[in-house]
Amino acid sequence: MNNLEKYNQVFMETLDVEVDQLQDLKYQDIDNWDSVGHMSLVAAIEDTFGIMMDTDDIIDFSSYQIGKEIIKKYQVEL
């Protein structure tokens, strides 16, 4: 499984969404991506990729697409 597939899998498992929902998914667009879901998602991404995100990055992580850009800062190639 490549990193993009892992990233997608984290979203699908943590937020209970399908792969076809990911591209346009934004924070609070769905019930599962509330503040608690957000912290669960961040923790799962950090565990999956062995990174620790800065507080500013966690706050800025407001969509599937923006998240891809943020984790690239941590040398994770998608």
Secondary structure, 3 states (H helix, E strand, C coil): CCHHHHHHHHHHHHHCCCHHHCCCCECCCCCCCCHHHHHHHHHHHHHHHCCCCCHHHHHHCCEHHHHHHHHHCCCCCC
